[in-house]
Amino acid sequence: MKTKATKPALTPEQKAEKEKVRHLDSVLAISQRGRHAFVIGKAQDKKGITDRDARGLMVSMIFDAGLRGYASDPGEALGEVLSIPYPEPPEGASKYDREFRDGQVAKWEDRARKALQQLSLPQLALLLAWMPVVEADAKLVKTNWYARDSGDKESRWSPLALWYQQLIDFVGYVPLRMRSPRSAGVRRAHAAGTTECG
């Protein structure tokens, strides 16, 4: 029968480190509860955050959700909305070049952020919903992107399906296949909430 090996005794330094971590954990738990209560309070108060701060928050989220990393599709789409074209790297350069990103892209972002601050909250809400799926949405020109015959394809499609339905429900988008006169009855039924449209 095997006997359980005894753990070696902790050194004074190890004991001090464990105590330090235990103390930090307790402080972090208190901090998290306080932060949670703070957000709940702000969310329950109609005047908890000003329109200006709400706009700043949404602009920050738009950039974080869509323009993180090196993806250019969201930047190009945002540039179209703002009439501030997203920069292209100089001939022979790459979009990954630090000089290009620290120069032209950074200047474009500064202009775009200022322009976004001038938009209404509904406009920002629409962009906030769109930016995370811009790149994937651009690929919906091939039927295989609509396939859901595997777990991976289902995961890929899910956020696009949500975005597609949000466009229909909240923005007034009518899918091409529902624009014919023959589909008028279906559109009326959808508006009444008695059917689904894809």
Secondary structure as the mmCIF struct_conf table of DSSP 4:
data_model
#
loop_
_struct_conf.conf_type_id
_struct_conf.id
_struct_conf.beg_label_comp_id
_struct_conf.beg_label_asym_id
_struct_conf.beg_label_seq_id
_struct_conf.end_label_comp_id
_struct_conf.end_label_asym_id
_struct_conf.end_label_seq_id
HELX_LH_PP_P HELX_LH_PP_P1 LYS A 2 THR A 11
HELX_RH_AL_P HELX_RH_AL_P1 PRO A 12 GLN A 44
TURN_TY1_P TURN_TY1_P1 LYS A 46 LYS A 47
BEND BEND1 GLY A 48 ILE A 49
HELX_RH_AL_P HELX_RH_AL_P2 ASP A 51 GLY A 66
BEND BEND2 LEU A 67 ARG A 68
TURN_TY1_P TURN_TY1_P2 GLY A 69 TYR A 70
HELX_RH_AL_P HELX_RH_AL_P3 ASP A 73 LEU A 82
TURN_TY1_P TURN_TY1_P3 SER A 83 SER A 83
HELX_LH_PP_P HELX_LH_PP_P2 PRO A 85 PRO A 87
HELX_LH_PP_P HELX_LH_PP_P3 PRO A 89 PRO A 90
TURN_TY1_P TURN_TY1_P4 GLU A 91 GLY A 92
TURN_TY1_P TURN_TY1_P5 LYS A 95 TYR A 96
HELX_RH_AL_P HELX_RH_AL_P4 ARG A 98 PHE A 100
HELX_RH_PI_P HELX_RH_PI_P1 ARG A 101 VAL A 105
HELX_RH_AL_P HELX_RH_AL_P5 ALA A 106 LEU A 116
TURN_TY1_P TURN_TY1_P6 GLN A 117 GLN A 118
BEND BEND3 LEU A 119 LEU A 119
HELX_RH_AL_P HELX_RH_AL_P6 LEU A 121 TRP A 130
HELX_RH_3T_P HELX_RH_3T_P1 MET A 131 VAL A 133
HELX_RH_AL_P HELX_RH_AL_P7 VAL A 134 ASP A 137
TURN_TY1_P TURN_TY1_P7 ALA A 138 VAL A 141
BEND BEND4 LYS A 142 LYS A 142
HELX_RH_3T_P HELX_RH_3T_P2 THR A 143 TYR A 146
BEND BEND5 ASP A 149 SER A 150
HELX_RH_AL_P HELX_RH_AL_P8 GLY A 151 GLN A 166
HELX_RH_PI_P HELX_RH_PI_P2 LEU A 167 VAL A 171
HELX_RH_3T_P HELX_RH_3T_P3 LEU A 176 MET A 178
BEND BEND6 SER A 180 SER A 180
HELX_RH_3T_P HELX_RH_3T_P4 PRO A 181 SER A 183
HELX_RH_AL_P HELX_RH_AL_P9 ALA A 184 ALA A 191
TURN_TY1_P TURN_TY1_P8 ALA A 192 GLY A 193
BEND BEND7 THR A 194 THR A 195
#
